[in-house]
Amino acid sequence: MAKANQEIERKMAAVGPGDAPMSSLLANPNDWTEQMVVRHIVELGSGSDAESTSALGLYEQGTPSPNWLVQEGMGRIVESLSSGVRVVLNTRVSEIEQLSGGVKVVTSSGDIRALHCVVTVSTGVLRSEAIRFKLGLENATLSALDALPMGHFNKVVMEFDAPMQGFAPGDWLGAGKNFQPQKALAFLINPFSSNLVIALAGGAYGQQLSSMPAKDAENEAMSQLEDCLGTLRGRKLVRSITTDWSTNPLFNGGYAYLRTNGGDARKALAGGGTDRVHFAGEATAIDFAQTCGGAYLTGMNTAERIDAVL
């Protein structure tokens, strides 16, 4: 695995100036080590499919490290950042219009007028045209959105009656020689000394798990877990839950990925607004792309630019 990882990373570094899909880096599609490395980098790392993901973009994106789990949940971090800020929930935005000297945002709770508007919704929402931009978006912005579709990354979280034996808290488990490229899963075992096993799935398979009935998703994850372990050693499943990022209209996916030959789409989207309407969020991040941290940094940078002209 380590040797295959070094070889794939070498090939990623050698891509350019043209681009190539990540799947093209597989010298032998039947080599489970290479398949597992590529699928972990792409499907399980970026939520996309190796056949359509930019190798050049992933290489330039680099690693999101440090990328830590949060025992209380990532939502607690977001909540902590909102201290002192008025936050209104359950309010859908349907239209954004630039006016002379400001903007008008049409919402389900009435119109909001402001000097500037920062748009941080996912590219899945933007591509679905759930929000209308009154004056339209420029072709460069539309092209950037076309190059940055949403990847699919979902989890089946399973709670057992006791921790899995033989694992340290937070250990990772993979299928090894039984790895199925089209059904790539990775298991996080006993995080924070809990009784949880979390199955992570990305790309088309991640989207499939999110869309199927919860019991079917649970059965898929349990089947692969038992294949990996051979036996659960008497552990009993208590309950499970599957994330719905792919089917939730507020997201339409996990996070944005760069298509092959997508070029500087992230930068283009970041600069694709107007002097009053600005785009930010993880899809526009260069550092820590596809992370909450990257989204936060783009918001701070955008706010600082706005502040400089006020």
C-alpha positions in Angstrom: 0.0 0.0 0.0 2.8 2.4 0.9 4.6 1.7 -2.3 1.4 2.1 -4.4 0.7 5.4 -2.6 4.2 6.7 -3.4 3.8 5.8 -7.1 0.4 7.4 -7.4 1.7 10.6 -5.7 4.6 10.6 -8.1 2.3 10.4 -11.1 0.1 13.2 -9.7 3.1 15.4 -9.4 4.1 14.6 -13.0 0.7 15.6 -14.5 0.9 18.9 -16.3 0.8 21.3 -18.0 -2.2 19.4 -19.3 -4.7 17.6 -17.1 -5.8 14.0 -16.7 -8.5 12.1 -14.8 -7.3 10.4 -11.7 -8.3 7.0 -13.1 -5.7 7.4 -15.8 -3.0 7.0 -13.2 -3.8 3.4 -12.6 -1.1 1.4 -14.4 -2.9 -1.9 -13.6 -6.6 -1.6 -12.8 -6.5 -5.1 -11.4 -3.9 -4.1 -8.8 -5.9 -3.8 -5.5 -3.2 -1.6 -3.9 -3.3 1.0 -6.6 -7.1 0.9 -6.8 -7.4 1.3 -3.0 -5.0 4.3 -3.0 -6.7 6.1 -5.9 -10.2 5.5 -4.5 -9.1 6.6 -1.0 -7.6 9.8 -2.5 -10.6 10.5 -4.8 -13.9 8.9 -3.7 -13.1 8.8 0.0 -11.1 12.0 0.1 -12.8 14.3 -2.4 -16.2 12.7 -2.7 -15.9 12.4 -6.5 -15.3 9.7 -9.0 -11.8 8.9 -10.2 -13.0 8.9 -13.9 -13.9 12.6 -13.8 -11.7 14.1 -11.2 -8.8 16.4 -12.1 -5.4 14.9 -11.1 -3.7 18.3 -11.5 -6.3 20.0 -9.4 -6.0 17.4 -6.6 -2.2 17.7 -6.6 -2.3 21.5 -6.5 -5.0 21.3 -3.8 -2.5 19.4 -1.5 -3.4 17.9 1.8 -6.1 19.3 4.2 -3.9 18.3 7.2 -4.4 19.0 10.0 -7.9 17.7 9.7 -9.1 16.5 13.1 -12.3 14.9 14.3 -14.4 16.9 16.7 -16.0 14.9 19.5 -18.9 17.3 20.0 -19.4 17.6 16.2 -18.3 20.1 13.6 -21.6 22.0 14.2 -20.4 23.1 17.6 -17.4 24.9 15.9 -19.7 26.7 13.5 -22.0 27.7 16.4 -19.0 29.1 18.4 -18.1 31.3 15.5 -21.6 32.9 15.4 -21.2 34.5 18.8 -22.5 38.1 18.6 -23.8 37.6 15.1 -27.6 37.7 14.3 -28.4 34.3 12.7 -31.8 33.6 11.1 -32.7 30.0 10.4 -35.4 28.5 8.2 -35.3 31.4 5.8 -34.9 30.5 2.1 -33.3 32.9 -0.3 -34.9 32.9 -3.8 -33.3 36.0 -5.5 -30.4 38.3 -5.2 -30.4 41.6 -7.0 -27.7 44.3 -7.2 -29.0 47.8 -6.9 -27.4 51.2 -7.1 -25.2 51.3 -4.0 -26.4 48.0 -2.5 -28.2 44.7 -2.9 -31.7 43.3 -2.3 -32.0 39.7 -1.1 -35.5 38.2 -1.5 -36.3 35.6 1.2 -39.2 33.6 2.5 -39.4 36.1 5.4 -39.3 39.3 3.4 -36.7 41.4 1.5 -33.4 42.3 3.0 -31.4 45.3 1.8 -27.7 45.7 2.5 -24.6 47.3 1.1 -23.0 43.9 0.3 -24.0 40.2 0.1 -21.7 37.3 0.6 -23.0 34.1 -1.0 -21.6 30.9 0.6 -24.2 28.3 -0.5 -22.9 25.1 -2.1 -22.3 24.8 -5.9 -25.0 22.2 -5.7 -27.5 24.9 -4.7 -26.1 27.4 -7.3 -26.1 24.8 -10.1 -29.7 23.9 -9.3 -30.7 27.6 -9.7 -32.5 27.5 -6.4 -31.3 31.1 -6.0 -31.9 33.5 -8.9 -29.4 36.3 -9.6 -31.6 39.1 -11.1 -28.9 40.4 -13.4 -27.6 36.9 -14.2 -24.1 35.5 -13.8 -21.3 36.1 -16.2 -20.2 33.3 -18.5 -16.9 32.8 -16.6 -18.8 32.2 -13.4 -21.2 29.8 -15.1 -18.2 27.9 -16.5 -16.6 27.8 -13.1 -19.8 26.3 -11.6 -19.8 23.7 -14.4 -16.3 22.7 -13.5 -17.1 22.5 -9.8 -20.0 20.0 -9.3 -20.7 18.6 -5.9 -19.0 15.4 -4.9 -20.9 12.9 -2.7 -19.5 11.9 0.7 -21.8 10.2 3.1 -21.6 8.1 6.3 -23.4 5.2 7.8 -22.9 5.5 11.5 -23.4 2.3 13.4 -23.7 1.9 17.2 -22.9 -1.4 18.8 -23.5 -2.8 22.2 -19.7 -2.5 23.1 -16.5 -1.3 21.4 -15.0 -3.5 18.7 -12.3 -5.7 20.2 -8.7 -5.4 19.1 -8.8 -1.8 18.0 -7.5 1.4 19.6 -9.9 4.3 19.7 -10.0 6.0 16.3 -8.3 3.1 14.3 -9.1 2.8 10.6 -10.1 -0.4 8.9 -10.1 -1.2 5.1 -10.9 -4.2 2.9 -7.4 -4.9 1.7 -7.4 -7.6 -1.1 -11.2 -7.8 -1.0 -11.4 -4.1 -1.8 -14.3 -3.3 -4.2 -13.4 -0.1 -6.3 -17.0 0.6 -7.2 -18.1 0.2 -3.5 -15.2 1.8 -1.7 -15.7 2.0 2.0 -13.4 2.9 4.9 -14.3 2.3 8.6 -13.5 4.5 11.5 -13.5 2.2 14.6 -14.4 3.3 18.2 -13.8 7.0 17.8 -13.2 8.7 21.2 -13.6 5.3 22.9 -17.2 5.1 21.8 -19.2 2.1 20.6 -19.4 3.5 17.1 -18.2 2.2 13.8 -18.5 4.8 11.0 -18.5 3.7 7.4 -17.4 6.4 5.0 -18.4 6.3 1.3 -17.8 8.8 -1.5 -18.5 9.3 -5.2 -21.3 7.5 -6.9 -21.4 4.9 -4.1 -21.7 7.6 -1.4 -24.6 9.1 -3.3 -26.2 5.7 -3.7 -26.0 5.0 0.1 -27.5 8.4 0.8 -30.4 7.7 -1.6 -31.3 4.1 -0.6 -33.6 3.2 2.3 -31.8 3.5 5.6 -32.0 -0.3 6.3 -30.4 -1.1 2.9 -27.6 1.3 3.6 -27.1 -0.3 7.0 -27.0 -3.8 5.4 -24.4 -2.6 2.9 -22.1 -1.3 5.6 -22.6 -4.3 7.9 -21.9 -6.7 5.0 -18.5 -5.0 4.2 -17.6 -4.7 7.9 -18.1 -8.4 8.4 -16.1 -9.2 5.3 -13.2 -7.1 6.7 -13.3 -8.6 10.2 -14.4 -12.1 9.5 -16.4 -12.0 12.7 -17.9 -9.3 14.9 -16.9 -11.4 18.0 -20.4 -11.2 19.4 -20.9 -7.5 19.0 -24.6 -6.6 18.3 -25.7 -3.6 16.3 -28.0 -1.3 18.4 -28.9 1.3 15.8 -27.6 3.2 12.8 -28.1 6.4 10.9 -27.1 7.5 7.4 -26.2 11.1 6.4 -28.3 12.7 3.7 -26.0 15.3 2.2 -26.6 14.1 -1.4 -30.4 14.2 -1.2 -30.8 17.3 1.0 -31.7 20.3 -1.3 -29.8 22.7 1.0 -26.5 21.0 -0.2 -27.1 18.5 -3.0 -23.8 16.8 -2.2 -20.9 16.8 0.2 -18.5 19.4 -1.2 -17.3 20.7 -4.6 -14.6 18.9 -6.6 -12.7 20.0 -9.6 -13.5 18.2 -12.9 -10.7 17.2 -15.2 -9.6 20.3 -17.2 -11.4 22.5 -14.7 -8.4 24.8 -14.5 -8.7 27.7 -12.1 -12.4 27.3 -11.5 -12.1 27.9 -7.8 -10.4 31.2 -8.3 -12.9 32.1 -11.1 -15.8 31.4 -8.8 -14.3 33.5 -6.0 -13.9 36.4 -8.4 -17.2 35.8 -10.2 -19.4 38.2 -8.3 -19.8 42.0 -8.6 -18.7 45.0 -6.5 -21.7 44.2 -4.2 -22.3 40.4 -4.6 -19.4 38.2 -3.5 -18.9 34.4 -3.6 -17.1 32.5 -0.8 -17.3 29.1 0.7 -15.3 25.8 0.4 -15.7 25.7 -3.4 -13.7 28.9 -3.7 -11.0 27.8 -1.3 -7.4 27.1 -2.5 -6.0 26.3 1.0 -8.0 23.6 2.8 -10.4 23.2 -0.1 -13.4 20.9 0.7 -13.2 21.7 4.4 -15.0 23.8 7.0 -11.7 25.5 7.7 -11.3 26.4 4.0 -14.8 27.8 3.9 -14.1 29.9 7.0 -10.9 31.4 5.6 -12.6 32.4 2.3 -15.4 34.1 4.3 -12.9 36.0 6.4 -10.9 37.1 3.3 -14.0 38.3 1.6 -15.2 40.2 4.6 -11.8 41.9 4.9 -12.0 43.0 1.2 -15.4 44.4 1.7 -14.3 46.2 4.9 -11.5 47.8 3.0 -13.8 49.6 0.7 -16.5 50.7 3.3 
